[in-house]
Amino acid sequence: MDSRIVVVEGIGAIKYRKSTKAKCLRISVHNDKSVVVSVPKRLSFKEAEILVQSRFKWIEKSLQKLHSVKREYTIYNGTNGFSTKFRTMNLIPDNRKNMHLKISEKHFDIYHPHDICIENEEIQLIIRKFIEHVWKVEAHEYLPNRLLYWTNVYNFKYKSLTIKNTRSFWGKCGGDNSIILSLHLMHLPDHLIDYVILHELCHTIQKNHQKEFWQLLDRYTSGKAKILAKEMKNYSTRVY
């Protein structure tokens, strides 16, 4: 794939890569602070660089936000208990060098090398990956049933459900009424999970966020649509 890297002061390296799938220029700021620009085939790299220059402030702000989020990460060391919606985490020192995960009905056990400090950044990263795996398991146990429940209660119709490890949105409804839900919904309270599900189901009827959409969502949330939307701002797919 044709690509190039441009270093920008205050931002660092920006990778431009040609994409046959991109219909428009797309800038992505990743968790590792890398910046990637997907460039449609019709645009030259020079044209893409000019367009990206107008987004430098947004990129800088996104990178600063990632830095702030990293400081908010929980350090899992066994002294601060942690539970998912259905299971309690146990951190267990182990003689083996590689970490591994064991999931049971009410617990998930993370085995870690006994001779490496558990607060080591690499160890913490693997613990977080294991937690995400447990959330994925629980998301498949829980979310399809909640979606089916609200579909039956209010007679909605949707095409399909996909559960993804997405951090850019909690939920999404496509033009064909296919619904995507983030596994990170599993660290929200139950009433906010239901809010997101109802939000996406309402998009099967109203595709935009105009007045009619919020009136529809109000109908199914007892008039609390804007209140619940505001409460969602207290949560992040990136912080747990």
N, C-alpha and C positions, 0 to 999 in steps of 0.2 A: 504494500500500500504506500503510495506517494505521501511523504510527510517532511516536515522541517521544524526546527526548534528555534525560537526567537527569545532572547533573554531581555527582560524589561526591568529597569531599575524599580525597586520597591515591590515587585511582584515575583521576579525570578523567571524561570524557564516556562515559556508557553509553547506547547506542542500543537502544531497545525497538521491535520491529516485529512487527506481527501476521502470522502465517503460517498459510495454509490447510493446509499440509503437516505442520506440527508437531503431533505427538500429545501431547507434553509440553514443558514449558519447557526451552529449551536455551541455554546460555551459551557463546559462542565468543570466545576471545581470539586476535586475528590478529597476523601478523608485524609489522604497522605499529603495533601496540599499541592498536588500536581494540578496543572491547568491544561485542559485539552480542548481544542477547537475543532469541531467537525465541519469540514468545508465541502459544500456541494460541488459537483464536478463542473458546473457552469461558472463558478467563481475561480479567479486566479488567487494564488497565495497573497499577492500584493494587495488585491482588492479586499481579501479577508483581513489582512493586517490593519488596513485603514478602518474597516468596520469595527474591529475589536478595540481599537484605540478609544472609541467613544464609550467603551464599557470598562475601562480601566478602573474607575472608581468603584463599580459594582464588584469587580474581581477582588480588589483590595479589601472591600468590606466583607466579602464572603470568606476570604482567607483569615481576616481578623476574627470573624465569628467562629471559625473552626478552631482557632487558637484558644478562644474563650471557652468553647465547649470541651476541649481536651482537659482544661483545668477542672472542669466540673465532673469528670468521670469518677465513678466510685472505685476505690481500691479494695479489692476483695482479698481479705487475709484471714478469714475464718472467725474473726472477732465480731464482724458486722454481719448478722444473719441476713440471708437473702432467700426470697421465695418467688417463684413465678406464680401464675394464677392457680396452678394445681399441684405444684411440687416444691419441696424444700431442697435447697442446695447444701451438699456436704463437701468440704474440701479435705481430701485425705492424702497425707504424705505417703509416698510410694518409693520402692527401691528401683523401679524402672526409670529409664532416662526420658522416655516419651510420655506425654500426658495422654490420658484417655478418659472417656466418658461412659458412665453406665446409668441408664434411665430405668426407673421402676415406676410403679403406679403412683406413689406419693413422694418420691425423692428422686434427685439426680445427683450422682456422686462423681466428682471430678478428682481424679488421681493425679498428683503432681510430684515431680522429683523432690525428695526430702532434702537433698543437699544444695538446692538452689532456692534463694530467697523468694518467697511467694509474691512479694511486691515487685519483683523483676518485671520490667515493661513487657518483655516477650511472654512471660507467664500470664500476666494480666490480659494481654491481647488474646491468648488462647482461651482463657476463662470466658472472656466476653463472646468469643466465637461459639463456645459450647452453650452459653446461655441463649444465644440466638438460635442455635439448633433446637434446644428445648422449646423455645417459643414457636419455632416452626412446627414441631410435633403438636404442640397444644393448639396452635392456630388451626391446623387441619382437624383437630378434635372438636373445636368450639365454633369457629366462624361460619362454616357451611350451615350448621344447625340454626344459628342466629339469623343468618340471611334467609333461610327457608322459613323460619318462624315469622319474620316480619313480612315476607312475601305472601304468606298465607293469610295473615291477619288483615292486610290492607289490599290484597289482590293485585300486587305488583307482578310484572313479568320482566325477566332478564334472560339473557342468552346463556351466559356461562360465568363461572367464578374461577379466578386464578389467585393464588396466594403467593406473594413475592417478598423477598427481603429488600424492600425499597425504602430509602430514607428521604426521598424527595416529596413523597405524598403519603397520606394515610389510606386514601382510597381513590379510585378513579372509575368512571363509567364511560365506556367507548361509545362511538356513534351507533354501533350495532347492539348496544345495551349489554355488552360483555363487561363484567365488573372485575376489577383488580383490587385486592385488599392487602395492605402491608402486614407482615407478621408482627411488626412492632405495635400493632393495635393491642397485642397481648399484655403490654405493660400500661394500659389505660384502665380506669375504672369501668365497670360493666356498662354504666349508663352512657359513657362516652363512646364505647364500642358500638352500642346500639345507635347512637347519634350518627356516627360515621356511616354505618350501614344504611340507615334511613336517608341520609344525605345522598348517597350514591343511588339508592333506589328511586329517589325523587328525580334524579338526573335521567332516569329512563323515560320520564315524561317531559321535564323541562331541562334542556341541555345547557342553559346558561345560568348565571347567578343574578339575573334581574329580579325585579319585584315579584313577579309571578312565582318564581322558584321559592323565594323565602316564604311567601304566603302558603305554598303547598307544603313546605317543610314544617311550618308552624302548625299546620293541620295535624301532622303526625307526631309532633313533639309537644303537644299541649301548649302551644304558644311560646315555647322556650328556644326556638331555633337560634336566635341571635345570642341569647345567654349561653347556650351550649357551645356555640362557635367561639365565643370569647373565652370560655373555660378551656377549650382546646389549646389556646395559646400558652397555657401553663405547662404544656408537655412538648417533648421533642423526640423524634425518632432517633436522634443521635446521642441523647444523654440518658444513661441508666446506670 
